[in-house]
């Protein structure tokens, strides 16, 4: 037995390596949510600095690490808490109330520990290492790279954009097209050590600036078989990890998982915008065209139109939160039912998960729009919390997986068998 940073490494009855976090047997979902809620004031105070730095701040990364957030969806055998989607989303909602970019990074890096758990057992042993730490932003799919078979594995080259959280990563996820003798390249995905890639500082955006979603370039690096996986196995829901881990969480299809993975960041942003508007209602005076008098000015909360918009914004954000958390639990239940029945999740079932999440994102967009209109010119000042939440949520909503148009079309085509 060896211990590093309170992480215990042992072997199970089958002689397999087991990494155990000291809180694995005691941590609860409620405690993780409490820790997330406690961070909201600090995250709000750091939001401008995170935007300016265009990355997840080191102090925020340390807070997330100490809280154990990155281990929520990670297999217990490799140092995780194995709690599932509901716990992750409830934490992300609270973090997003403080900083949407930080919540997005947390969702990506925590969710992609689940992605690492889809690879071979030998690959997971290597990727999770001695401390159970696998932080990988990922370009799962193949457009960014090219690969060819070599002895013992593959040679990989490519460039992958949108690598959220790359500044704190210890691995990269890199999809590629695998050269084949018949001329029909197959999709394949890899996990590559941080040391074998170069980060391009190219993240300059309207919103979500603090995610640091820069590009990664890899040139002719060798990737062993254990850190490679064919996308055909992902599509067929037959990944090595889905067979290795008993928990139905690890049998969840990729597209169902990633549809929800980061939605909590948007919901948190919507709720944070409502929080800021409520505060503005209590502190911003009503200004009249006639100028000031000697009386104490009325606040915005005294205006019926302001109160109506605040109430509508709150109802939209609350609806988004309810939909997100109920869908998170429904997905876990559906995964368990499919595993127990020995069946695969259907294309329509997967598409319905995505559809409901895109509606959730749309509710968040409606929320920040209502808040922005109600706040008046105060919220147009660069760096105002409402202005930042508006930019962040709108930018987040442009992600192809989170687009309502894409989600609706994907479900309808699956429903009709197109």
N, C-alpha and C positions, 0 to 999 in steps of 0.2 A: 504494500500500500504506500502511496506517496501523496503528499498534500502540497498544493500551490495556491496561495491566495485563498485559503479556506475551501478550495475545491478538492474533493477526494476522488482518487482514481483507484478502482478495485477491479476485480473480475467476477462475473456472475458464474452460476453453476455450470455453464457451458464453456467457460473460459474466455468469454468475450469481455472486452474493455468496457467499463462503465465509469462515467464521470458524474459525480453527484454534487450539486450545489447545496450549501448548508441550509438554505431555506426551502429546499424542494418539498419537504414533508410538512411544512408549517405555513407557507405563504398562501394567502387567499386572494381571490379576485377583489373583494372589498378592500383589502389592505393596499393592493396595487392601485386601485382607483383613488383611495385616500392620498397616497403618495403623489399621484398625478395632480390631484386638486391642490395640494399644498404648493406645487411648483408654479401655479398660474401667475401670482404676482411677480415672481422673478422672471418668468418668460415674457410677460408684458414689458417689464423694464428693459429687457435685452433685445426686444424685437427690432428696434432701429439699428442696433449694432450688428445683429445677424444679417439684416438687409445690406448694410454697408460692407460687411465682410464677405457676403455672398456665399455663405456656408453655415453649417451647423457649428455653433460656437463651442470651443473646447469645454467651457464650464457647463454648458447644457449637456454635452455628451457625457461628462462625468456624472452629472445628476441622474441621467437616464441609466447609466451603468450601475451606479450605487443602488438605484431603485429596483434593479432587476428587470426592467422593461424589455430589454432585448431578448430575454429568455422565455417570454410568454408563450410563443408558438413552437418552441424548440423541444425536441424529444428529451424526455427525462434521462434516457440512457446516455445522452451526450451533454448533460449539464443544464437542461432546460426545465421549465415548469409544466409544459404540455397542457396548457389551459384552453386553448381554442380561440375561435374568432370573436366570440362575445366579449371575452375579457380584453382582448386587444382593442376592440372598437370602443369599449367604455373608457379605457385609458386614453385612447387617441382623442376622444371628444373633449376630455378635460385639458389635455395638452394643447389641443387646437384652440381652446378658449384663450390660451395665453399667447400662442404663436403658431400660425398655420404652417409655416415652413418647417418649423421644428417637429410638428406633429407628422407632417408628410415624411420627413426623414426617418422618424421613429417607425412609422408604418412600413416603409420600404425595408429598412434594415431588420426589423423584427419579423416581418412577413417572409423575408428571404432566408431567414434561418429555417423556415418551413421548406422553402425551395431546396436548400442544401440537403434537407432530409429526404429528398426524392432520389438522390444519387445512390450509388452502390455502397454497401457496408464499408468496404475499404476506403472509398472516397470520403465517407462521412467521418471515419476515424481520423483521417488526415485533416480534413477541413475544420472540424471542431477542435482539434488539437488537444493540448493538455488542460486547457482552462474552459473548454466549451464555448469558445468565442468564434462565431462565424458571421462577420459583418460584410455582406456583399450587395452593393447595388448591382443591378443586373440588366443586361440587354439579352433576354432569354432567346430571342428569335434570330433568324439567320441572315437578315439582310446586311448586317454590319461586317460580316467576316467571311473568310474563305479558309477551308481546312482540307488537308489531304492526309491519308493514312501513311504512317511510317512505322517502323518496328517498335512495338510496345505501346503505340498510341497514335497521336496526331500532331501535325505541324499546323499551327494556327496563326493567321494574321488578320488584322481588321481594325476598324474604328467604330466605337459604339457611343452614341450620344445619349443624353438624358440619364447619366449615372448619378442619381440622387444620393447624397450622403457619401460621395466618393472620398471626401477629405478624411473621413474617419474609418474607411473600409480597410479590412486586411485581406480581402479577396475581391475579384471581379467576376461577374457573370457575363459570358460572351457567347452569343449564338452565332452560328455560321452555316454556310452551305458546304456540304461535304462532297468533294469531287468523287465521281464514280466512273467506272469504265464504260458504262452504257450511256453516259452523257446526261443522265437525269440526276442532278445533285439532290441529296437528301438533307433535310434540316437536322442539325445537331447542336447541342448546347454544352458549354464547358464552364468549369470553375478554374480560374487562373490566379496565382498569387499576386498580391499587390506589387511586389518587386519586379514583376515581369511586364508591367504596363507603364505607360506614360500618360499623365493627366494633362489635357489641354484646357487652359483657363478660358473657356468660351461661353460662360453662363452670364448673359446680359439680357435681362427680360423685364417686362412690365410688372409682373407679379411673381410670387413664389421665389423671390430672389435669394432668400436665406437657405434654399434647399441645396445650393451648390451643385446643381445637376449638370456637371461638366462632361466632356467627352474623354474617353480612354482609348489609347492606341496601343496595339500589341503587334510586334513584328517577329514573325517566324519563331514563335516560342513552342516548345514541346509540351504537350499535355498528355499524361498517361491515361490509359483506358478508365481507370477508377474515377477520374474527374470528368468524364464525358458521358453524355446520355443522348440517344436519338429522340428527336421530337415525335417520331411515330409512336414511341412507347408512352410519351406524355399524352398524345391525342387518344391513344387506346386505353388510357387509365391503367397502365401496367408498368409503372415505374418501379425500379428496384426498391425504393424506399417504401412504396405502398405495400409491398410484400414483407418488408422487414419489420415495420412497426405495427403493432396490433391496434393502436388507437385509430378510429375511423377518420380522425383529423387528417391523417397522412394518406388517406385514400380519396380525399376531396380532389376533384378535377382541377387542373391549373386555372382554367378560365373562370370557374366559379369562385375559386379562392381569390384571385387577383381582382375580381370585380368589386369585392368588399374591402380588400386589404387596406386601402388608404382612405376610404370614404369618411371615416371618423374625423379626419383632418378638416374636411369641408364643413361637417356638421359643427365641429368645435368653432370654426371661423364664423359660422352663422350665429351661433349662440354668443360668441365674443362680441360680434357687432351689436347684438341686442343689448348686451351688458353695457357697451359704450353709449348706446342711445339712451338707455335708462338713466345713466349717470349724467348725460348731457341735459336731459329733461329737468333734473334737479338743480343743475348748476348754471345753465345758460339763460340769461335774461331775455325777455321779449323786447326787441328794439322797435320803437315806433318811429315813423317818419318825422314826427314833430319834434324830436329831440327829447332830452331828459327833463324830468321834473324833479321835485325834491323827494318824491315818494320812493319807497323801496320797490324796485321793479319786479314785475311778475316773472316767473320762470316759464320755460317752454312747456313744462308739464301742466300748466294752467290752460293750455290751448286744446280744445276738443279734437282738432285735426291732428295734433301731435300725438295725443293719447291713442287715437284710433290707429294711426300708423304703427305706433309702438306695439299695441296689442296684436295687430295683424302680423307684424314681423315676428313677434314671440310665438304666435300660433304656427307659423310656417317653420320656424326653427325647431319647435317642439315636435311637430309632425315628422320632420326629417330625422330627428333623434329616435323617435319611436319606431319609425320604419327601419332605420339602420339596425337597431338592437334586436328587433323581432326577426329581421331577415338573417342576422348573424346566427341566432339560435336555430332558426329554421334550416339553415344550411348545415349546421352541425347535426341536427336530427336527421336530415335527409341523407347525409353521408353515412351515419350509423345504420340507417335502415337499408341502404344499398349494400353496405358491407355485410350485414347480417343475412341479407337475401342472396348474396353472391352475385349481384348484378351491377352493371355500370350505370352511372347517371346518364340520362338521355340528353341528346342535344337540346331539346326544348327545355328540360329542367335546368340545364346550365344557362341557357339564354334568358330564362325567366329570372334567375338570380341577377344577371347583369341588368336586365330591364328595370328591375325594382331599384337597383342602386343608381342607375342613371336618373330615375325619378327623384331619388333622394338628393342627388346633386342639384337637380333643377329646383327643388324646394330651397336649397341653400342659396342658389343664385337669386331666387325671388326674395329671399330674406334680406340679403345685403343690398339689393336694389331698393327695397322699402326703407331700410335704415338710412341709406344715403340720401334719399329724397327727403325724409323727415328731418334729417340733421341740418339741412341748409348749407350755406357756404362754409361753415366751420369745418365740415368734413372734406372740403376740397383742398385743404392745406396739406402739402406733402408731408407724410409721416404721421398724420392723424390716425388713430387706431381704426376709425371707420373707413378712411381712405385706403389704408393698408389691407383691411379685411376685404374690401370690395375688389381691389386688384388681385389679391391672392385667390379668392374664391372664383372669380371670373377666369383667371388664368388656369386654375386647377380644372375647371369645367371643360376646357378645350382638349384634355387628354382623350385620346381616341377610345379608350375603354370606358370612359365616364360620360361620353356624349350621348344625350337622349336620342338623337337621330340614329346613331349607330346601334344603340341598345334596342330601340324599338324595331328597327329593320331586322336585326339579328334574331330577335324573338319571333317576329312574324314569318320570316323565311323558314325558321325551324318548325313553327307551328303548322305551316302549310306543306312542309316537306320539300321546299324548293331547294 
